[in-house]
Amino acid sequence: MKIRVWIVGCTALMVAACTDGFNTYTADGMLQEVPEGVLAIAATNQDLTAVRLNPDDGCYVYRYVGPVETTFLPLRTENGNPICTQTADATTTG
């Protein structure tokens, strides 16, 4: 009985993990839906309606509309750390 519960629980967890694996983008390169994990750790003073993934470093950036120009800034946590995905280099060297 315990094995059956573990199998069902692990299967549900694996299916849930697969649903967030593919991000879709708008025509201008923004994420249509920001991943829940990113939303949970992002600082509150950032515009989360215009977020994209920087292909150079794998970090999330958001569109900041300032008084003079509009630019992309790194998406940061409350502690000031950038929010990044794990790159392929980090998995092969570690």
C-alpha positions in Angstrom: 0.0 0.0 0.0 2.8 2.4 0.9 4.5 1.7 -2.4 1.4 2.6 -4.4 1.1 5.9 -2.5 4.7 6.7 -3.3 4.2 5.8 -7.0 1.1 8.0 -7.3 2.8 10.9 -5.4 5.9 10.8 -7.5 4.0 10.6 -10.8 1.9 13.6 -9.8 5.1 15.5 -8.9 6.8 14.6 -12.2 3.8 15.7 -14.2 3.6 19.0 -12.3 7.3 19.6 -13.0 6.9 19.1 -16.7 4.1 21.7 -17.1 6.3 24.6 -16.2 9.2 23.6 -18.5 8.2 25.5 -21.6 7.9 29.2 -21.6 6.0 30.9 -24.4 7.0 34.4 -25.6 5.2 37.3 -27.1 6.2 38.9 -30.4 8.5 41.3 -28.7 10.3 38.6 -26.7 8.6 38.9 -23.4 7.4 35.9 -21.4 3.7 35.4 -21.6 3.6 34.0 -18.1 6.4 34.5 -15.6 7.2 31.2 -13.7 5.6 31.0 -10.3 9.0 30.4 -8.6 10.3 33.7 -10.1 7.1 35.6 -9.0 7.6 34.2 -5.4 11.1 35.5 -5.0 11.1 38.7 -7.0 11.2 42.1 -5.2 8.0 44.1 -5.1 9.3 47.3 -6.7 9.7 45.7 -10.2 7.4 45.6 -13.2 6.6 41.9 -13.6 4.3 42.5 -16.6 7.3 42.8 -19.0 9.9 40.1 -18.2 12.2 38.3 -20.5 15.1 35.9 -20.2 18.5 37.3 -21.2 20.1 34.7 -23.5 23.6 35.9 -22.7 23.7 35.0 -19.0 20.4 33.2 -18.4 19.1 35.8 -16.0 15.6 37.4 -16.0 15.3 41.1 -16.9 12.4 43.4 -16.6 11.4 46.5 -18.6 12.0 49.7 -16.6 10.3 52.8 -18.0 12.2 55.8 -16.6 11.7 59.5 -17.1 14.3 59.7 -19.9 14.5 56.2 -21.4 13.2 52.7 -21.3 15.7 50.0 -20.5 15.9 46.4 -19.2 17.2 45.8 -15.7 18.1 42.6 -13.9 15.2 41.1 -12.0 16.2 40.9 -8.4 15.2 39.3 -5.1 14.4 41.3 -2.0 18.0 40.8 -1.0 19.3 42.3 -4.3 20.4 39.1 -5.8 19.7 38.6 -9.6 17.2 35.9 -10.5 18.8 33.5 -13.0 18.2 30.0 -14.5 20.9 27.3 -14.2 23.0 27.3 -17.3 24.4 24.3 -19.1 28.0 25.3 -18.1 27.1 25.2 -14.4 25.8 21.6 -14.6 28.7 20.2 -16.5 31.5 21.9 -14.4 30.0 21.2 -11.0 
